[in-house]
Amino acid sequence: MSRELIHIIEQMSKERGIPKDSIIGTLESALLSAVRKKYGLKVEINIKIDAESGDIAITALKKIVQKVENPMEEISLKEAQKTDPSKGIDDMIESSVAVEDFGRIAAQTAKQVLFQRVREAEKEAIFEEYKDKAGQIVSGVVIRKEKGSYFVALGRAEATLPIKSTLPGENLKRGETVRTYIEEVKVTPKGPVILLSRTHPNFVAELFRMEIPEIYEGLVVIKNIVREAGDRTKLTVYSKNQMVDPVGACVGMKGTRVQSIVRELKGERIDIIPWSDDARVLIAKALSPAAIESIGTNEEEKSAIVVVNDQQLSLAIGKKGQNVRLAMKLTGWDIEIFSETEYNKMRRGEAEAQFEEAEGKEESGESRDSGDAPSTP
């Protein structure tokens, strides 16, 4: 057993990259628990495994007595004084313990512990490999679908892709290769969890980084990105090099670059907007594809009133308000949109109200003047 055990420990240490001392320490603790559980010992026990030979030594802190009734917990004065002549009755001394059937206990325990340690080492290795990969795109193979999630193989790791984090109408098949965004890597009592997403806004941002050389090299920067997965993404970009058009770099010749991203997103519309420090310019661009007639802004409240041609109103607002909603998230401004007809009507109403208010004040003033005038005798 001893030679076989040390061989297994050394092989495991080499193959799995687990320190030999760590495996031996785990095994010693497990053997100690197994012996205590089987024999119900109350005395202090120590188990040591020789790292070279694999020999296992069991010792216990025994009480010195005149007559031994429990050899597992007691030792005679004569035997104790062979080790330490200074010891007397009722003293405690550490002495070896012969455990019945210990070889079988050790074999079973070693098998269980080593298997468990392998599993733990694999989990630790997976976490170490992926803990710094959160925020990156990876490719994996769908291995099954259960409990509201797809499970995706990433090499030796298994990741979770919740169905709610897939694109609308997307139905992945077993064996299908899928590109996903690593949203989070965390440790749980059951081991590391790698959480994937295809709906996260940064999934699109990372696709641009992978597909657009100017973004990958840092010449073009994505300032902000907002998304309603499956429908529309809006992102603002700017260039660090005046010679590089940020929008043109992202779109590519005849749209070839952005179309590869659109295909990955199953036809999701993408609005690429040049960043501007001028709020009016930025808001106008953010509301694309609608054409803007005029914009009024309130810097303190970060609110804007936007006027569009009557025929452009529905396009500016978008289906169920999506276009203006994304534009507000993208710019950080509260945006209210009016058609030219609505806006002119509103302004006429305001002008009439102001005129009526002014007339009211004049009439009130005349009444006061009339009341204060002296009577004619």
C-alpha positions as CSV (number, residue, x, y, z in Angstrom):
1,M,0.0,0.0,0.0
2,S,2.7,2.5,1.0
3,R,4.7,2.3,-2.3
4,E,1.5,2.3,-4.4
5,L,0.2,5.3,-2.5
6,I,3.3,7.4,-2.9
7,H,3.4,6.5,-6.6
8,I,-0.2,7.7,-7.0
9,I,0.4,10.9,-5.1
10,E,3.5,11.7,-7.2
11,Q,1.7,11.0,-10.4
12,M,-1.2,13.2,-9.5
13,S,1.1,16.0,-8.4
14,K,2.9,15.9,-11.7
15,E,-0.2,15.6,-14.0
16,R,-2.5,18.0,-12.2
17,G,0.1,20.5,-10.9
18,I,-0.9,20.0,-7.3
19,P,1.9,20.3,-4.7
20,K,2.8,16.9,-3.2
21,D,2.6,18.2,0.3
22,S,-0.9,19.5,-0.3
23,I,-2.1,16.1,-1.4
24,I,-0.4,14.4,1.6
25,G,-1.9,16.9,4.1
26,T,-5.4,16.4,2.7
27,L,-5.0,12.6,2.9
28,E,-3.7,12.8,6.5
29,S,-6.8,14.8,7.5
30,A,-9.1,12.4,5.8
31,L,-7.5,9.4,7.4
32,L,-7.8,11.0,10.8
33,S,-11.5,11.6,10.3
34,A,-12.0,8.1,9.0
35,V,-10.3,6.5,12.0
36,R,-12.1,8.7,14.5
37,K,-15.5,7.9,12.9
38,K,-14.9,4.1,12.8
39,Y,-13.5,3.7,16.3
40,G,-15.1,6.6,18.1
41,L,-11.8,7.6,19.7
42,K,-11.8,10.4,22.2
43,V,-8.1,10.8,22.6
44,E,-5.9,13.1,20.5
45,I,-4.7,11.3,17.4
46,N,-2.0,12.2,14.8
47,I,-1.5,10.6,11.5
48,K,1.7,11.2,9.4
49,I,2.5,9.9,5.9
50,D,6.2,9.7,5.1
51,A,6.6,11.7,1.8
52,E,9.4,9.4,0.6
53,S,8.3,5.9,1.6
54,G,4.5,6.4,1.9
55,D,4.5,4.6,5.3
56,I,1.7,5.7,7.6
57,A,2.3,6.3,11.3
58,I,-0.6,6.6,13.7
59,T,0.0,8.0,17.2
60,A,-2.3,8.9,20.1
61,L,-1.9,10.8,23.3
62,K,-2.5,8.0,25.8
63,K,-3.1,8.0,29.5
64,I,-0.6,6.0,31.7
65,V,-2.3,3.4,33.9
66,Q,-1.4,0.5,36.1
67,K,-3.7,-1.9,34.2
68,V,-4.6,-1.3,30.6
69,E,-8.3,-1.8,29.7
70,N,-8.5,0.2,26.5
71,P,-5.3,-0.2,24.4
72,M,-6.4,2.5,22.0
73,E,-6.5,5.1,24.7
74,E,-4.3,3.7,27.6
75,I,-0.7,2.5,28.0
76,S,1.0,0.7,30.9
77,L,3.5,2.5,33.1
78,K,6.2,-0.1,32.0
79,E,5.6,0.6,28.3
80,A,5.5,4.4,28.8
81,Q,8.8,4.5,30.6
82,K,10.5,2.7,27.8
83,T,10.0,5.9,25.8
84,D,10.2,8.4,28.7
85,P,11.4,7.2,32.1
86,S,10.2,10.4,33.8
87,K,6.6,9.6,33.1
88,G,4.3,8.4,35.9
89,I,0.7,7.2,36.5
90,D,-2.0,9.4,35.1
91,D,0.5,11.3,32.9
92,M,-0.1,11.5,29.1
93,I,2.3,10.3,26.5
94,E,2.2,10.0,22.7
95,S,2.4,6.4,21.6
96,S,1.8,4.4,18.4
97,V,-1.6,2.9,17.8
98,A,-2.4,-0.3,16.0
99,V,-5.7,0.1,14.2
100,E,-7.4,-3.1,13.2
101,D,-8.1,-3.3,9.4
102,F,-6.3,0.0,8.9
103,G,-4.9,-1.0,5.5
104,R,-8.5,-1.3,4.1
105,I,-9.5,2.0,5.7
106,A,-6.5,3.7,4.3
107,A,-7.0,2.3,0.8
108,Q,-10.7,3.4,0.7
109,T,-10.0,6.8,2.1
110,A,-7.1,7.4,-0.2
111,K,-9.2,6.6,-3.2
112,Q,-12.0,8.9,-2.1
113,V,-9.6,11.8,-1.1
114,L,-7.5,11.6,-4.3
115,F,-10.6,11.6,-6.5
116,Q,-12.0,14.5,-4.6
117,R,-8.7,16.4,-4.7
118,V,-8.6,15.9,-8.5
119,R,-12.0,17.4,-8.9
120,E,-11.1,20.3,-6.6
121,A,-7.9,20.9,-8.5
122,E,-9.7,20.8,-11.9
123,K,-12.2,23.4,-10.5
124,E,-9.4,25.6,-9.2
125,A,-7.6,25.3,-12.5
126,I,-10.7,26.3,-14.5
127,F,-11.3,29.3,-12.2
128,E,-7.7,30.4,-12.6
129,E,-7.9,30.0,-16.4
130,Y,-11.1,32.0,-16.8
131,K,-11.2,34.5,-13.9
132,D,-9.3,37.2,-16.0
133,K,-11.4,36.4,-19.1
134,A,-14.6,38.1,-18.0
135,G,-15.4,40.7,-20.7
136,Q,-14.0,38.6,-23.5
137,I,-15.6,36.8,-26.4
138,V,-15.2,33.0,-26.5
139,S,-16.4,30.2,-28.9
140,G,-17.9,27.1,-27.4
141,V,-20.0,24.1,-28.3
142,V,-23.5,23.6,-27.0
143,I,-23.6,20.3,-25.1
144,R,-27.1,20.4,-23.6
145,K,-30.2,22.5,-22.7
146,E,-31.8,22.3,-19.3
147,K,-33.4,24.4,-16.6
148,G,-33.7,27.5,-18.7
149,S,-30.1,27.5,-19.9
150,Y,-27.8,26.2,-22.5
151,F,-24.6,24.5,-21.3
152,V,-21.6,25.3,-23.4
153,A,-18.2,23.5,-23.5
154,L,-15.2,25.8,-23.5
155,G,-12.4,23.3,-23.7
156,R,-12.4,21.4,-20.4
157,A,-14.7,24.0,-18.8
158,E,-18.5,24.1,-18.9
159,A,-20.2,27.4,-19.0
160,T,-23.8,28.5,-18.6
161,L,-25.7,30.6,-21.2
162,P,-29.2,31.4,-19.9
163,I,-31.9,31.3,-22.6
164,K,-32.8,34.9,-21.5
165,S,-29.3,35.9,-22.6
166,T,-29.7,34.6,-26.1
167,L,-31.1,36.6,-29.0
168,P,-34.9,36.7,-29.5
169,G,-36.0,33.6,-31.5
170,E,-32.6,32.0,-31.2
171,N,-32.7,28.2,-30.8
172,L,-29.3,26.7,-30.4
173,K,-28.8,23.0,-31.2
174,R,-26.6,20.5,-29.5
175,G,-23.2,20.4,-31.1
176,E,-23.6,23.9,-32.5
177,T,-20.6,26.3,-32.2
178,V,-21.6,29.6,-30.7
179,R,-19.8,32.8,-29.9
180,T,-20.6,34.4,-26.6
181,Y,-19.5,37.1,-24.2
182,I,-18.2,36.1,-20.7
183,E,-20.3,38.2,-18.5
184,E,-19.1,36.9,-15.1
185,V,-16.8,34.3,-13.6
186,K,-17.5,33.5,-9.9
187,V,-16.8,30.8,-7.3
188,T,-19.8,29.0,-5.7
189,P,-20.0,26.1,-3.3
190,K,-20.4,23.8,-6.3
191,G,-17.4,25.2,-8.0
192,P,-16.6,28.0,-10.5
193,V,-19.5,29.3,-12.6
194,I,-18.8,30.9,-16.0
195,L,-21.8,33.0,-17.0
196,L,-22.2,33.8,-20.8
197,S,-24.3,36.2,-22.7
198,R,-25.2,37.2,-26.3
199,T,-27.4,40.1,-25.3
200,H,-25.0,42.2,-23.3
201,P,-24.1,45.5,-24.9
202,N,-20.4,44.7,-24.5
203,F,-20.8,41.6,-26.7
204,V,-21.4,44.0,-29.6
205,A,-18.5,46.2,-28.4
206,E,-16.1,43.2,-28.4
207,L,-17.3,42.1,-31.8
208,F,-16.3,45.5,-33.1
209,R,-12.9,45.2,-31.4
210,M,-12.4,41.9,-33.0
211,E,-13.6,42.8,-36.5
212,I,-12.4,46.4,-36.8
213,P,-8.5,46.7,-36.9
214,E,-8.7,50.5,-36.0
215,I,-10.6,49.7,-32.8
216,Y,-8.3,46.7,-31.9
217,E,-5.3,49.0,-32.4
218,G,-6.8,51.8,-30.3
219,L,-7.0,54.3,-33.2
220,V,-10.8,54.4,-33.0
221,V,-12.5,54.2,-29.6
222,I,-16.1,53.3,-28.6
223,K,-17.2,56.0,-26.3
224,N,-20.5,54.5,-25.3
225,I,-22.9,51.7,-26.4
226,V,-26.5,50.9,-25.7
227,R,-28.5,48.0,-26.9
228,E,-31.9,46.4,-27.0
229,A,-30.8,42.9,-28.1
230,G,-32.3,41.6,-31.3
231,D,-33.6,45.0,-32.4
232,R,-31.1,47.8,-32.3
233,T,-27.7,48.9,-31.0
234,K,-26.4,52.4,-30.9
235,L,-22.8,53.3,-30.3
236,T,-20.7,56.5,-30.4
237,V,-17.2,56.4,-31.7
238,Y,-14.3,58.9,-32.0
239,S,-10.9,58.8,-33.6
240,K,-7.6,59.5,-32.0
241,N,-6.2,60.2,-35.5
242,Q,-7.7,63.1,-37.5
243,M,-6.9,61.2,-40.7
244,V,-9.1,58.3,-39.7
245,D,-12.9,58.6,-40.1
246,P,-14.3,56.6,-37.1
247,V,-17.6,55.8,-38.7
248,G,-16.1,54.9,-42.0
249,A,-13.6,52.6,-40.3
250,C,-16.4,50.7,-38.5
251,V,-18.7,50.5,-41.6
252,G,-16.0,49.4,-44.0
253,M,-16.1,49.4,-47.8
254,K,-19.7,49.0,-48.9
255,G,-20.6,48.1,-45.3
256,T,-18.6,44.9,-45.4
257,R,-17.1,45.3,-41.8
258,V,-20.3,46.1,-40.0
259,Q,-22.3,43.5,-42.0
260,S,-20.2,40.7,-40.6
261,I,-21.3,41.9,-37.1
262,V,-24.9,42.2,-38.1
263,R,-24.9,38.6,-39.4
264,E,-23.5,37.4,-36.0
265,L,-26.4,39.3,-34.3
266,K,-29.0,37.8,-36.6
267,G,-29.8,41.0,-38.4
268,E,-29.8,43.4,-35.5
269,R,-29.7,47.0,-36.7
270,I,-26.6,49.0,-35.7
271,D,-26.3,52.8,-35.6
272,I,-22.7,54.0,-35.6
273,I,-22.6,57.6,-34.4
274,P,-19.6,60.0,-34.4
275,W,-19.0,61.4,-30.9
276,S,-19.3,65.1,-30.3
277,D,-18.7,67.3,-27.3
278,D,-21.5,69.6,-28.7
279,A,-24.7,68.2,-27.1
280,R,-26.9,69.4,-29.9
281,V,-24.8,67.7,-32.5
282,L,-24.6,64.5,-30.5
283,I,-28.4,64.4,-29.8
284,A,-29.1,65.0,-33.5
285,K,-26.8,62.1,-34.6
286,A,-28.1,59.8,-31.8
287,L,-31.6,60.1,-33.2
288,S,-30.5,58.8,-36.6
289,P,-31.9,57.6,-39.0
290,A,-34.3,60.5,-38.4
291,A,-33.5,64.0,-39.8
292,I,-33.7,66.8,-37.2
293,E,-35.0,70.3,-37.9
294,S,-33.9,72.1,-34.7
295,I,-32.8,71.4,-31.1
296,G,-33.2,73.4,-27.9
297,T,-31.2,72.4,-24.8
298,N,-31.3,73.1,-21.1
299,E,-27.8,72.5,-19.8
300,E,-28.7,72.5,-16.1
301,E,-31.4,69.9,-16.4
302,K,-29.7,68.1,-19.3
303,S,-33.0,68.1,-21.2
304,A,-33.6,68.8,-24.9
305,I,-36.5,69.6,-27.1
306,V,-36.2,68.3,-30.6
307,V,-38.3,69.3,-33.6
308,V,-38.6,67.1,-36.7
309,N,-40.5,67.2,-39.9
310,D,-44.0,65.8,-39.5
311,Q,-43.1,62.8,-41.7
312,Q,-40.0,62.1,-39.6
313,L,-41.8,62.0,-36.2
314,S,-42.5,58.2,-36.1
315,L,-38.9,57.5,-37.3
316,A,-37.4,59.7,-34.6
317,I,-39.5,58.2,-31.8
318,G,-39.1,54.7,-33.2
319,K,-41.2,51.6,-32.7
320,K,-42.6,51.6,-29.1
321,G,-40.3,54.6,-28.4
322,Q,-37.2,52.5,-29.0
323,N,-35.2,55.1,-31.0
324,V,-35.6,58.0,-28.6
325,R,-35.2,55.7,-25.6
326,L,-31.8,54.4,-26.9
327,A,-30.8,58.0,-27.8
328,M,-31.4,59.2,-24.3
329,K,-29.4,56.3,-22.8
330,L,-26.6,56.9,-25.2
331,T,-26.3,60.7,-24.7
332,G,-27.4,60.9,-21.0
333,W,-29.9,63.6,-22.0
334,D,-33.7,63.7,-21.5
335,I,-35.1,64.2,-25.0
336,E,-38.7,65.3,-25.9
337,I,-39.6,65.2,-29.6
338,F,-42.2,67.3,-31.4
339,S,-43.3,67.4,-35.1
340,E,-43.1,70.9,-36.6
341,T,-46.9,71.1,-36.6
342,E,-47.1,70.1,-32.9
343,Y,-44.3,72.5,-32.0
344,N,-45.7,75.5,-33.9
345,K,-49.1,74.9,-32.4
346,M,-47.6,74.7,-28.9
347,R,-45.7,78.0,-29.5
348,R,-48.8,79.7,-30.8
349,G,-50.7,78.5,-27.7
350,E,-47.9,79.9,-25.5
351,A,-47.9,83.2,-27.3
352,E,-51.7,83.5,-27.0
353,A,-51.5,82.6,-23.3
354,Q,-48.8,85.3,-22.8
355,F,-50.9,87.8,-24.8
356,E,-54.0,87.1,-22.7
357,E,-52.0,87.3,-19.5
358,A,-50.7,90.7,-20.6
359,E,-54.1,92.0,-21.5
360,G,-55.4,90.8,-18.2
361,K,-52.8,92.8,-16.4
362,E,-53.6,95.9,-18.4
363,E,-57.3,95.7,-17.7
364,S,-56.6,95.1,-14.0
365,G,-54.4,98.2,-14.0
366,E,-57.1,100.4,-15.7
367,S,-59.6,99.3,-13.1
368,R,-57.4,100.3,-10.3
369,D,-56.7,103.7,-11.9
370,S,-60.4,104.3,-12.4
371,G,-61.2,103.4,-8.8
372,D,-58.5,105.7,-7.4
373,A,-59.5,108.8,-9.5
374,P,-61.1,111.6,-7.4
375,S,-64.8,112.2,-7.9
376,T,-66.0,115.3,-9.9
377,P,-68.0,117.7,-7.9
